[in-house]
Amino acid sequence: MSKKALPFLALTAAAVAALAQVPNPFDGKTWWTHVEALASDAMEGRETGSPGLARAEAYIVDQLMQAGLQPAGEKGGYYQTVRLESRQLVESDSSAALVRDGHTEPVRLGEEAIFSTRVDLAPEVEAPLVFLGYGLRVPEKQHDDLAGLDLSGKVAVVFSGAPDTIPGPLAAHYQTTGERWKALHAAGAVGVVGIPNPAAMDVPWSRIALNRLHPSMELADPVFDETAGERLAMVWNPAAAERLFAGSGHTFAEIAALGRERKPLPRFPLAVSIRAKTHLRTQPVESANVVAALPGSDPALKQEYVVLSAHADHIGIGEPIAGDRIYNGAMDNASGCAVLLDVAASLRRSPRPLRRSLLFLFATGEEKGLLGSRYFAHYPTVPIASMVADVNVDMFLPLFPLKLLTVWGIDESDLGDLARQTAATRGVRVQADPEPQRNVFIRSDQYNFIRRGVPALMMGVAPDSDAERKTFTDWLTHRYHAPSDDLAQPVDLQAATGYEAIVRDLMVAVADDPRRPEWKADSFFRRFAGANTTTDAGSHPGSGRFAGVSGRPAPADSRVHLAGQPARLRVRRQPGRQEEAPPEEAAALSQH
């Protein structure tokens, strides 16, 4: 720990201790009421840009207005417009094949592999395949999977994950869309085929393939394009991956065994080429973030903001599982939005105002690749330099009693130290990410704040016994991104209220401390700290700008948004893969 961080911890210790004397203000009832509203069938799974998400966001705005929070979006309202492009594969006009010794071997789409429309796929591609192991270039650890291999005009085949010599957050960063493709593109590659690590798949292949034709989305503004030059992107079923390695002198079984233990992987040309033909259908989509503020009281500090974020979208209506087509997203992430609404109302009722202001962000498009938060972080409605921290809430899973919290990002800034202290005052232990191969650190909205230099973290209820670990794993296998993530599932309301209390305590502690949280001296992400001064609020043409906190209640007409109309999806399709993408797609394809 740096000496500079010590004053922060010393100053906050008394405040944190005082919080421990405050009874838990939450009873679980209002939290569950919000979850019931947001995850009801009437919201139709809250697909990005859909009427269902617009209804959910209207509910959120109504709750914020009732709580007396100020609108902090565009043009004096609660909403920030986010324009996107929808991409859907026309599979009847698309195909893939392996070419080996002049012979063509068709690939069975869905069963053996799927195309990723997160990339603007080229109509036709034929290129040799090269296996790059994990496919990472990490200068900080002198790790380069690209070294010594000719990638010019070739497609890289990568196994998801990273060796255990690379710390989890650092490995996760270099598996993001932009970082991985930056290295591959510079080396001359034209595409990526990702193979999920069978030991780290949250979702079985059958469910991945089931909704493969659901449209993906990307931000319409070209400033966000990180995959220019990537002509092909595919995910390969690990159960069918042996055919890629035939004739190479290696087997996929060998690779998977090494990858399971996060050991170094060999790298070598494969004995096949890939031939692909794709047809994409594109449409414009309009959605929105919801942003609200709770003003601070300190004359100077009230111009700074502690951000509490959660994504409001889920994946909509999709292919039926057990006869159910609505992917309600109760835990992912109606639960997180409910925490924000509960914490906002609780703090607004508090007789003691906070010194700093709070900003509540309900992001769209997280399931499509963290798109709403990325847009907000690039075009913020308050100056990015005024944001001192982000605490993100996403699928925190109160499935069992709260005894242990996982804190992603705990060792990166002294915000993590403060999270440890606040949890301890409530009798809860904390741990760093126990499964770094799942890349959770880059798979939710806190990461876009980190990229702009804002210290950020995310917390989740962690299993603390073998039985709880089984419950956790079973939830991921059977309910994650499935219609069964609904209101009928068992939930521990006491765990939810304990979690809410810790989040509230953490927000209060940061808001009232005179010092801002700082990155640790040895944190890789400290380098982004300079990025939080480069883009001021409202810099996007027509974006509008939140004028700042005033302490006045929300205006009665502030529910009007997007030129008086709620955001709507202009094309309705089936839902598909996540954006916060599970590790099988996030790591394998370098997508968030």
Summary of the structure (lengths in Angstrom):
residues: 592
radius of gyration: 23.1
end to end distance: 29.9
largest distance: 76.7
contacts: 2225
relative contact order: 0.21
helix: 35%
strand: 22%
